[in-house]
Amino acid sequence: MSQVAAIIVAAGSSKRMGFDKLAAEIEGKAVLAHTVEAFMSCDMVGEIVLVAPAERMKLLEFVAFTKPFKRVDGGAERYLSVSCGLAAASPEMDLIAVHDAARPFLSQDDLKATIHAALEWGAASLARRVTETLKRADEGGFTSEAVSRENLWMIETPQIFEASLLQTAYRNVLENRIAVTDETSALESISKSVKLVASTSPNPKITTPADLAWHR
C-alpha cells in the first residue's frame, strides 16, 4: 500500500481572532489535536510531520500517537514552513499531504478520496465548488458587475502530491523566490495541473469564533 506523509502546517501565531485558535477547544480537545487525530486515524497515512513551535506540543496531550510523528520549526511564511516539513518527511513516503492545522473537521472519506485522486493523477486537492452569486465591486464597495461562477472552486486542504513532484515544485519556488500561498500554486509554477476533489463534508478553516460551532 502506498504510504503518505502528512505535513500539518501550524507555524503561524493563529491569533487574528484575539486568541490562539489552534488552542480553542472543541468537545474538550484543542483544534490542533482534532486536526492531528484526523491523520492519525487514517490507515493510508504512514507518518505525520507537524510544522509548529515547540510550545504547541502541549495542545496534543490527549492525542494517541499511533504512528511515527515528528515536530519541526517553520519559517516566516507558509511556503517556507511547508519546505521545512518536506525536508523532515521520510524519503520512502510515496505521497505528501499538506494540511492547514486550522481545518479540524476533515472527514476520513474526504481524506481518502483525495489520497486516491493523488495516486491516480499525481496531484490532488480537496476543494468546494463556488455556489454563491459572485460580484465585482468598485473601490467604493458598490457592485459593478456579476462574475460567472462556472468552473470556480474554493481550494481547501489536504493537498496531496507525489513526493518527487512536490519536491520539484518547491525547489522551483525557493530558487525563484515565488511566494505561493498554497501547494496547488507551487505545482502550477512548474506547469502541473492539480485534480480537484469535491468535499462532501464541512471543512472550514477556523478564522472566526463562529467557525468553532461546527461539530464532527
HELIX and SHEET records of a PDB file:
HELIX    1   1 LYS A   21  ALA A   23  5                                   3    
HELIX    2   2 VAL A   31  MET A   40  1                                  10    
HELIX    3   3 ALA A   54  LEU A   60  5                                   7    
HELIX    4   4 ARG A   78  ALA A   88  1                                  11    
HELIX    5   5 GLN A  108  TRP A  121  1                                  14    
HELIX    6   6 ALA A  163  GLU A  175  1                                  13    
HELIX    7   7 GLU A  183  GLU A  188  1                                   6    
HELIX    8   8 PRO A  209  ALA A  213  5                                   5    
SHEET    1   A 7 PHE A  69  VAL A  72  0                                        
SHEET    2   A 7 VAL A  45  VAL A  51  1                                        
SHEET    3   A 7 VAL A   4  VAL A   9  1                                        
SHEET    4   A 7 LEU A  95  ASP A 100  1                                        
SHEET    5   A 7 TRP A 153  GLU A 162 -1                                        
SHEET    6   A 7 ALA A 123  ARG A 129 -1                                        
SHEET    7   A 7 LYS A 195  ALA A 198  1                                        
SHEET    1   B 2 GLU A  25  ILE A  26  0                                        
SHEET    2   B 2 LYS A  29  ALA A  30 -1                                        
SHEET    1   C 2 LEU A 134  ALA A 137  0                                        
SHEET    2   C 2 THR A 143  VAL A 147 -1                                        
END                                                                             
